């Protein structure tokens, strides 16, 4: 899968900064559009800075962090978790997600399990 594949739904005029091999002899920093992404080389020393990161995107991320803080304050189990302890529960959490998806349209929907899986997958502390 290419970077362009990941950005399929993005606006064609989307602006980003291409950062290639910073600090090396072949360093390249330039503004690019979505159409150019697939024609440029990418490796582990390449980054894309998304210039159109909107305030609403930042606000949504801030809201997510607030949810994590609240969970870690109000739920003793959540407060005691770290990367290592959560990895032990990953299979169990995955089964909970499958159950929650199966029940999604029923009256007994369990969106909490989906939230648990999201937070454990993204390891936000």
C-alpha positions, 0 to 999 in steps of 0.5 A: 500500500502506498502513501497515496492509497492512504490519502484516497479520500483527501481533497486533491488540493491538500497541501503538505510538506515533504521532508526527506532525509533531514540532516543528510546530504540528500536532504529535501524539504518542499511543499507538495500537493496530493498528486505528487505523493506517489511519485516521491521516494519514501523510507523510514527517514521520510515524513509528511507534514500535513499543512491543512491540519485544521482546528477541528482536527486538533480539537477532536484530538484534544477531546480524545486526550480529555477522555483518556485523562478522565478514564485514568482518573475515574477508573482504577483499572485504566489508571494502572495500565501501561503498554506491557499490561495492556498487551496481556489483554489484547486478545480478550479486548479483541473478542469484546470488540467482535461482540460489540460489533455484532451487537452494534445495531441492537439495543444492547450495543456495547460501544464501551468495548470499542472504546477500550480497544481503540485506546489500547491499540493507540496506547495513549497515556 
